[in-house]
Amino acid sequence: MNSNDWIPFKWDKEKENWLDCQLGEDEEEVLVTYVRSDGSRYVDTDIFMFDDQWYLDSGCAFVEEAIAWMPFPEPYTEDKRKKTYKVAYETREEQ
């Protein structure tokens, strides 16, 4: 799995109230895409929790409100190979 891939929450068609998708670890903070009642979407952080069943710490419902998740990307690290670029610069006089 690419760390930039969203994982949709989806219900198992065979078992009632079972999710049929990959989930994170207990108490793992993740990025979640939510859908508002007007259909607009936004991204925020949330935490997977497990206590006899999986839920999001925010209390948002899987599938209906929280529609997809992804793990946080790896932190930025500076490339050890310094790259320098020449940039063409043009001065224009105002007319």
Rosetta constraint file for C-alpha pairs under 8 A:
AtomPair CA 1 CA 5 HARMONIC 7.00 0.50
AtomPair CA 3 CA 70 HARMONIC 7.29 0.50
AtomPair CA 3 CA 71 HARMONIC 6.63 0.50
AtomPair CA 3 CA 72 HARMONIC 7.47 0.50
AtomPair CA 3 CA 73 HARMONIC 5.86 0.50
AtomPair CA 4 CA 70 HARMONIC 7.16 0.50
AtomPair CA 4 CA 73 HARMONIC 6.92 0.50
AtomPair CA 5 CA 70 HARMONIC 6.52 0.50
AtomPair CA 6 CA 68 HARMONIC 6.01 0.50
AtomPair CA 6 CA 69 HARMONIC 5.49 0.50
AtomPair CA 6 CA 70 HARMONIC 5.04 0.50
AtomPair CA 7 CA 21 HARMONIC 7.49 0.50
AtomPair CA 7 CA 22 HARMONIC 7.25 0.50
AtomPair CA 7 CA 68 HARMONIC 5.21 0.50
AtomPair CA 7 CA 69 HARMONIC 5.21 0.50
AtomPair CA 7 CA 70 HARMONIC 5.97 0.50
AtomPair CA 8 CA 21 HARMONIC 7.19 0.50
AtomPair CA 8 CA 63 HARMONIC 7.95 0.50
AtomPair CA 8 CA 67 HARMONIC 5.77 0.50
AtomPair CA 8 CA 68 HARMONIC 3.95 0.50
AtomPair CA 8 CA 69 HARMONIC 6.42 0.50
AtomPair CA 9 CA 19 HARMONIC 6.94 0.50
AtomPair CA 9 CA 20 HARMONIC 7.42 0.50
AtomPair CA 9 CA 21 HARMONIC 6.10 0.50
AtomPair CA 9 CA 62 HARMONIC 6.26 0.50
AtomPair CA 9 CA 63 HARMONIC 5.33 0.50
AtomPair CA 9 CA 66 HARMONIC 7.41 0.50
AtomPair CA 9 CA 67 HARMONIC 5.40 0.50
AtomPair CA 9 CA 68 HARMONIC 5.24 0.50
AtomPair CA 9 CA 69 HARMONIC 7.47 0.50
AtomPair CA 10 CA 19 HARMONIC 5.71 0.50
AtomPair CA 10 CA 20 HARMONIC 5.61 0.50
AtomPair CA 10 CA 21 HARMONIC 6.29 0.50
AtomPair CA 10 CA 62 HARMONIC 7.81 0.50
AtomPair CA 10 CA 63 HARMONIC 5.92 0.50
AtomPair CA 10 CA 67 HARMONIC 7.93 0.50
AtomPair CA 11 CA 16 HARMONIC 7.83 0.50
AtomPair CA 11 CA 17 HARMONIC 6.91 0.50
AtomPair CA 11 CA 18 HARMONIC 5.85 0.50
AtomPair CA 11 CA 19 HARMONIC 4.44 0.50
AtomPair CA 11 CA 20 HARMONIC 5.34 0.50
AtomPair CA 11 CA 21 HARMONIC 7.91 0.50
AtomPair CA 11 CA 63 HARMONIC 7.43 0.50
AtomPair CA 12 CA 16 HARMONIC 6.98 0.50
AtomPair CA 12 CA 17 HARMONIC 7.50 0.50
AtomPair CA 12 CA 18 HARMONIC 5.44 0.50
AtomPair CA 12 CA 19 HARMONIC 5.30 0.50
AtomPair CA 12 CA 20 HARMONIC 4.64 0.50
AtomPair CA 24 CA 28 HARMONIC 6.34 0.50
AtomPair CA 24 CA 30 HARMONIC 7.89 0.50
AtomPair CA 24 CA 48 HARMONIC 6.59 0.50
AtomPair CA 24 CA 71 HARMONIC 7.60 0.50
AtomPair CA 25 CA 48 HARMONIC 6.69 0.50
AtomPair CA 25 CA 49 HARMONIC 7.97 0.50
AtomPair CA 26 CA 48 HARMONIC 5.51 0.50
AtomPair CA 26 CA 49 HARMONIC 5.01 0.50
AtomPair CA 26 CA 50 HARMONIC 5.72 0.50
AtomPair CA 27 CA 47 HARMONIC 5.67 0.50
AtomPair CA 27 CA 48 HARMONIC 5.18 0.50
AtomPair CA 27 CA 49 HARMONIC 5.19 0.50
AtomPair CA 27 CA 50 HARMONIC 7.71 0.50
AtomPair CA 28 CA 47 HARMONIC 5.41 0.50
AtomPair CA 28 CA 48 HARMONIC 5.46 0.50
AtomPair CA 28 CA 49 HARMONIC 7.64 0.50
AtomPair CA 29 CA 45 HARMONIC 6.69 0.50
AtomPair CA 29 CA 46 HARMONIC 5.64 0.50
AtomPair CA 29 CA 47 HARMONIC 4.30 0.50
AtomPair CA 29 CA 48 HARMONIC 6.58 0.50
AtomPair CA 29 CA 71 HARMONIC 7.66 0.50
AtomPair CA 29 CA 72 HARMONIC 7.84 0.50
AtomPair CA 30 CA 45 HARMONIC 5.60 0.50
AtomPair CA 30 CA 46 HARMONIC 5.61 0.50
AtomPair CA 30 CA 47 HARMONIC 6.04 0.50
AtomPair CA 30 CA 48 HARMONIC 7.55 0.50
AtomPair CA 30 CA 69 HARMONIC 6.76 0.50
AtomPair CA 30 CA 70 HARMONIC 6.02 0.50
AtomPair CA 30 CA 71 HARMONIC 4.96 0.50
AtomPair CA 30 CA 72 HARMONIC 5.83 0.50
AtomPair CA 31 CA 43 HARMONIC 6.68 0.50
AtomPair CA 31 CA 44 HARMONIC 5.75 0.50
AtomPair CA 31 CA 45 HARMONIC 4.55 0.50
AtomPair CA 31 CA 46 HARMONIC 6.33 0.50
AtomPair CA 31 CA 69 HARMONIC 5.55 0.50
AtomPair CA 31 CA 70 HARMONIC 5.39 0.50
AtomPair CA 31 CA 71 HARMONIC 6.21 0.50
AtomPair CA 31 CA 72 HARMONIC 6.45 0.50
AtomPair CA 32 CA 43 HARMONIC 5.56 0.50
AtomPair CA 32 CA 44 HARMONIC 5.59 0.50
AtomPair CA 32 CA 45 HARMONIC 5.86 0.50
AtomPair CA 32 CA 46 HARMONIC 6.49 0.50
AtomPair CA 32 CA 66 HARMONIC 6.57 0.50
AtomPair CA 32 CA 67 HARMONIC 7.48 0.50
AtomPair CA 32 CA 68 HARMONIC 5.77 0.50
AtomPair CA 32 CA 69 HARMONIC 4.31 0.50
AtomPair CA 32 CA 70 HARMONIC 6.61 0.50
AtomPair CA 33 CA 41 HARMONIC 6.68 0.50
AtomPair CA 33 CA 42 HARMONIC 5.67 0.50
AtomPair CA 33 CA 43 HARMONIC 4.51 0.50
AtomPair CA 33 CA 44 HARMONIC 6.73 0.50
AtomPair CA 33 CA 66 HARMONIC 5.94 0.50
AtomPair CA 33 CA 67 HARMONIC 5.81 0.50
AtomPair CA 33 CA 68 HARMONIC 5.26 0.50
AtomPair CA 33 CA 69 HARMONIC 6.16 0.50
AtomPair CA 34 CA 41 HARMONIC 5.55 0.50
AtomPair CA 34 CA 42 HARMONIC 5.49 0.50
AtomPair CA 34 CA 43 HARMONIC 6.21 0.50
AtomPair CA 34 CA 44 HARMONIC 7.74 0.50
AtomPair CA 34 CA 65 HARMONIC 5.42 0.50
AtomPair CA 34 CA 66 HARMONIC 4.43 0.50
AtomPair CA 34 CA 67 HARMONIC 5.75 0.50
AtomPair CA 34 CA 68 HARMONIC 7.40 0.50
AtomPair CA 35 CA 39 HARMONIC 5.78 0.50
AtomPair CA 35 CA 40 HARMONIC 5.70 0.50
AtomPair CA 35 CA 41 HARMONIC 4.44 0.50
AtomPair CA 35 CA 42 HARMONIC 6.65 0.50
AtomPair CA 35 CA 64 HARMONIC 7.70 0.50
AtomPair CA 35 CA 65 HARMONIC 5.32 0.50
AtomPair CA 35 CA 66 HARMONIC 6.56 0.50
AtomPair CA 35 CA 67 HARMONIC 6.94 0.50
AtomPair CA 36 CA 40 HARMONIC 5.42 0.50
AtomPair CA 36 CA 41 HARMONIC 6.16 0.50
AtomPair CA 36 CA 65 HARMONIC 6.92 0.50
AtomPair CA 46 CA 56 HARMONIC 6.50 0.50
AtomPair CA 46 CA 57 HARMONIC 6.31 0.50
AtomPair CA 46 CA 58 HARMONIC 6.38 0.50
AtomPair CA 47 CA 56 HARMONIC 5.65 0.50
AtomPair CA 47 CA 57 HARMONIC 5.29 0.50
AtomPair CA 47 CA 58 HARMONIC 7.53 0.50
AtomPair CA 48 CA 54 HARMONIC 7.03 0.50
AtomPair CA 48 CA 55 HARMONIC 6.10 0.50
AtomPair CA 48 CA 56 HARMONIC 4.94 0.50
AtomPair CA 48 CA 57 HARMONIC 6.36 0.50
AtomPair CA 49 CA 54 HARMONIC 5.75 0.50
AtomPair CA 49 CA 55 HARMONIC 5.36 0.50
AtomPair CA 49 CA 56 HARMONIC 5.82 0.50
AtomPair CA 49 CA 57 HARMONIC 6.23 0.50
AtomPair CA 50 CA 54 HARMONIC 4.56 0.50
AtomPair CA 50 CA 55 HARMONIC 6.36 0.50
AtomPair CA 55 CA 59 HARMONIC 7.01 0.50
AtomPair CA 55 CA 61 HARMONIC 7.79 0.50
AtomPair CA 55 CA 62 HARMONIC 7.74 0.50
AtomPair CA 56 CA 60 HARMONIC 6.32 0.50
AtomPair CA 56 CA 61 HARMONIC 7.66 0.50
AtomPair CA 56 CA 62 HARMONIC 7.98 0.50
AtomPair CA 60 CA 65 HARMONIC 5.93 0.50
AtomPair CA 60 CA 66 HARMONIC 6.22 0.50
AtomPair CA 61 CA 65 HARMONIC 5.31 0.50
AtomPair CA 61 CA 66 HARMONIC 6.00 0.50
AtomPair CA 62 CA 66 HARMONIC 4.94 0.50
AtomPair CA 62 CA 67 HARMONIC 6.42 0.50
AtomPair CA 63 CA 67 HARMONIC 4.71 0.50
AtomPair CA 63 CA 68 HARMONIC 7.70 0.50
